[in-house]
Structure formats: structure tokens, C-alpha cells
Amino acid sequence: MNVSKFSFAEAHNDRNGKSSNSKMNGTIIIWTGCLCTILALIGWFLKLPDAVTITTLTIGMIGIGAGLSGYSKKKSVGSESELNN
């Protein structure tokens, strides 16, 4: 990954260049969790009931999304040089 030329699509690719469903789904879950957290905090400021519980649950949702984004499948390969390409 080249930092000077960041690409959203490149951030969701595996080492072999294929797009990763777990990384994409993790990103969607993170964005949804962030939106829900912001909405729950607005509800907390407006003194809506159960806003704190919803905030706690959405933080867990963000954690699940981060776990999916960081997950990479282990694949048995013949040599370590195949991973470096």
C-alpha cells in the first residue's frame, strides 16, 4: 500500500490483490456503528431513555467491525516469497 497514493479500493485488498469481503463488511459495520453512536449521543443530550445503553451497544458494534476489517485468512503457501509479491 502506497501512502502517498491512497485508494479506498486498495485498502480493502488482500495481499494477492483480490478484494476482501471481510474488510469491506467490517468497514460498513464501522461506519454504521459510528453513525449510530452519534445519533445515540444526540439522544443522550436530548435526555431520551436508553440512549446510554444504545451507545454502549454501538461501541461493541464498532469493535466487531474493526475485528472483521483486521481479519485475514491464513492460507498455506509453498514459500514466503509468494506473500511478499
Secondary structure, 3 states (H helix, E strand, C coil): CCHHHCCHHHHCECCCCCECHHHHHHHHHHHHHHHHHHHHHHHHHCCCCCHHHHHHHHHHHHHHHHHHHHCCCCCCCCCCHHHHC
